[in-house]
Amino acid sequence: MTRIAGVSGVLPPHRYRQGELAAGLAALRGGAGDERALAERFFTGAGVEFRHLAFPLERYGEFDGFGEANDAWLEAASELAVQAAESALRAAGMDAEQIDVVVSTTVTGIAVPSLEARVAARLGLRQDVRRVPLFGLGCAGGAGGLAVVDEVLAGRPDGVALLLATELCSLTLQRTDTSPPNLLATSLFGDGAGALLAVGDGHPAAGGGPVVVATRSRLYPGTERLLGWQVGEFGFSILLGPDLPELVRLHVGEEVASFLAAHDLKPGDVGSWVCHPGGPKVLDVLGEELGLPEAALGPSRQSLARCGNLSSASVLHILRAVIDQGPPPPGSFGLMLALGPGFSSELVLLRW
């Protein structure tokens, strides 16, 4: 089985209280009073206390179009990706030249060559490293990326894989869009990166961290316009349907129960929940449908409050927090769960 050897989460240096961001973004928009009042309601109800931005808040009014914003994304994302990877390597006690495969995921910027190629030399990766860049999984990218790592290492039992999740959601800001979906996204998403080192079960370092027991990916038909990007002249504009919590209620609880049952488990048998913090309403629905005690989703709510929704990087931050709280008992199970565009879900069953 694939074993996680090290995991990290990093944040950019510009930290703001939610109220500061609400006021600063309102000033950038210059909207009327009713628009500001609606935005304030979203910011107040997002469950977010602080967020970190790639650049100082005042800089965001200077970006002129998608090209400049994407150039800024590449600059800042490269730096954060290196920090996250180096932190994960330290946690695993490994060197970059030991890495055989890099899986990288993002949905907030575009780069060709892709981000992991841009930072390969800085990290000290070998020239023959296998690269697997992923784009479009959105918030599900961290869990989906771990599933890809698991499949790759099944064919390389003595191999080492690095997963990079790098998201600068602030650089998708649409200053002229005052629609409720965009205001909600602006109130919720933050910037950050995460990294994870994993080894195959034939690797000498295959000990210590949790193992990946199983994974499952699921697309829900007819939901393609529920969640994602509309790509236009000004870059990425959010698609976010208001019925997302109800679709989570309709599908995801049953999906999780079915996945666990395939391994003779029930939600009550899972000791550690690494759930992507899609927002307070989504977390409420998950807790209700799965019958979870309030503490089970505590790490997800704490991550949301501390730094907002980091898209694909959130589950790596939450996994790091679960480990830092004290490793779960040996033999206990954990479940990583993330929801993404499509509408889709990614599940990863872990065992310590």
NORHUGI-V723731 format. One record per backbone hydrogen bond with DSSP energy under -0.5 kcal/mol. NH is the residue of the N-H (numbers start at 1). CO is the residue of the C=O. E is the energy in kcal/mol with one decimal. If there is no record, write none. Layout:
[[NH;CO;E] [NH;CO;E]]
This chain:
[[3;199;-2.8] [4;210;-3.0] [5;3;-0.6] [5;197;-2.8] [6;197;-1.5] [8;195;-2.7] [10;193;-2.9] [14;53;-1.1] [15;13;-1.0] [16;51;-2.9] [18;49;-2.4] [21;17;-1.9] [22;18;-2.3] [23;19;-2.1] [24;20;-2.7] [25;21;-2.8] [26;22;-1.7] [27;23;-1.9] [28;24;-1.7] [29;25;-1.9] [30;26;-2.5] [31;26;-0.7] [36;32;-2.1] [37;33;-2.2] [38;34;-2.0] [39;35;-2.4] [40;36;-2.5] [41;37;-1.8] [42;38;-1.8] [43;39;-2.6] [44;40;-2.4] [45;41;-1.9] [46;42;-0.5] [46;43;-0.6] [49;305;-1.9] [50;305;-2.2] [51;16;-2.2] [53;14;-3.1] [59;56;-1.6] [60;56;-0.5] [60;57;-1.4] [61;58;-0.8] [62;59;-2.0] [63;59;-0.5] [65;63;-0.8] [66;233;-0.7] [69;65;-1.8] [70;66;-2.8] [71;67;-2.2] [72;68;-2.2] [73;69;-2.2] [74;70;-2.4] [75;71;-1.9] [76;72;-2.5] [77;73;-3.3] [78;74;-1.7] [79;75;-1.2] [80;76;-2.3] [81;77;-2.7] [82;78;-1.9] [83;79;-2.1] [84;80;-2.7] [85;81;-2.6] [86;82;-2.7] [87;83;-2.1] [88;84;-2.3] [89;85;-2.4] [90;86;-2.1] [91;87;-2.2] [92;88;-1.9] [93;89;-1.1] [94;89;-2.2] [98;95;-1.8] [99;96;-1.7] [100;160;-2.5] [101;160;-1.6] [102;130;-3.1] [103;162;-3.1] [104;102;-0.5] [104;132;-1.4] [105;164;-2.8] [106;134;-1.3] [117;114;-1.0] [118;114;-1.6] [119;115;-1.5] [120;116;-0.5] [123;119;-2.2] [124;120;-1.4] [125;120;-2.4] [129;126;-1.4] [130;100;-2.9] [132;102;-2.9] [134;104;-3.5] [136;106;-0.7] [140;137;-1.9] [141;138;-2.2] [144;140;-3.0] [145;141;-2.6] [146;142;-1.7] [147;143;-1.9] [148;144;-1.9] [149;145;-2.4] [150;146;-2.4] [151;147;-2.0] [152;148;-2.6] [153;149;-2.6] [154;150;-1.2] [155;151;-0.7] [155;152;-1.1] [156;153;-0.6] [159;156;-2.6] [161;198;-2.9] [162;101;-2.8] [163;196;-2.8] [164;103;-2.8] [165;194;-2.8] [166;105;-1.9] [167;192;-2.5] [169;167;-0.5] [169;190;-1.0] [171;168;-1.4] [172;169;-1.9] [173;170;-1.4] [175;173;-0.7] [177;174;-1.1] [178;176;-0.8] [183;179;-2.4] [184;180;-2.6] [185;181;-2.4] [186;182;-2.6] [187;183;-1.4] [188;184;-0.8] [188;185;-0.9] [189;185;-2.3] [190;309;-2.4] [191;52;-1.7] [192;167;-2.6] [193;10;-2.3] [194;165;-2.7] [195;8;-1.8] [196;163;-2.0] [197;6;-3.2] [198;161;-2.6] [199;3;-2.6] [200;159;-2.1] [202;157;-2.7] [203;157;-0.7] [203;200;-1.9] [206;203;-2.0] [207;205;-2.6] [209;207;-0.7] [211;351;-2.7] [212;2;-2.7] [213;211;-0.7] [213;349;-2.9] [214;349;-1.1] [216;347;-2.3] [218;345;-2.2] [220;343;-2.3] [221;219;-0.7] [223;220;-1.1] [226;223;-2.1] [227;223;-0.6] [228;239;-2.0] [230;237;-3.1] [231;229;-0.6] [232;230;-0.5] [232;235;-2.4] [235;232;-1.9] [237;230;-2.0] [237;235;-0.6] [239;228;-3.1] [240;238;-0.5] [241;226;-3.1] [244;241;-1.3] [247;243;-2.0] [248;244;-2.3] [249;245;-2.2] [250;246;-2.4] [251;247;-2.5] [252;247;-0.6] [252;248;-1.3] [253;248;-1.0] [255;251;-2.1] [256;252;-2.9] [257;253;-2.4] [258;254;-2.5] [259;255;-2.5] [260;256;-2.7] [261;257;-2.4] [262;258;-1.5] [263;260;-2.0] [264;261;-2.0] [265;260;-2.1] [269;266;-2.4] [270;267;-1.6] [271;269;-0.6] [271;333;-1.9] [272;333;-1.4] [274;272;-0.6] [274;335;-3.1] [275;273;-0.7] [276;337;-3.0] [278;276;-1.8] [283;279;-2.3] [284;280;-2.3] [285;281;-2.3] [286;282;-2.4] [287;283;-2.5] [288;284;-2.3] [289;285;-3.0] [290;286;-2.2] [291;287;-0.7] [291;288;-0.6] [292;287;-2.1] [296;293;-1.5] [297;293;-0.6] [297;294;-0.8] [298;295;-1.4] [301;297;-2.4] [302;298;-2.7] [303;299;-1.9] [304;300;-2.2] [305;301;-2.3] [306;302;-2.3] [307;303;-2.4] [308;303;-0.6] [308;304;-1.8] [309;188;-2.6] [310;308;-0.6] [313;310;-1.8] [314;311;-1.6] [316;313;-0.6] [317;313;-1.8] [318;314;-2.6] [319;315;-2.4] [320;316;-2.2] [321;317;-2.0] [322;318;-2.5] [323;319;-2.2] [324;320;-2.4] [325;321;-1.6] [326;323;-1.6] [332;329;-2.1] [333;269;-0.6] [334;350;-2.4] [335;272;-2.5] [336;348;-2.9] [337;274;-2.2] [338;346;-2.0] [340;344;-2.3] [342;227;-1.0] [343;340;-0.6] [344;340;-2.3] [345;218;-2.3] [346;338;-2.6] [347;216;-2.7] [348;336;-2.4] [349;214;-2.9] [350;334;-3.4] [350;348;-0.5] [351;211;-1.9] [352;332;-2.8]]
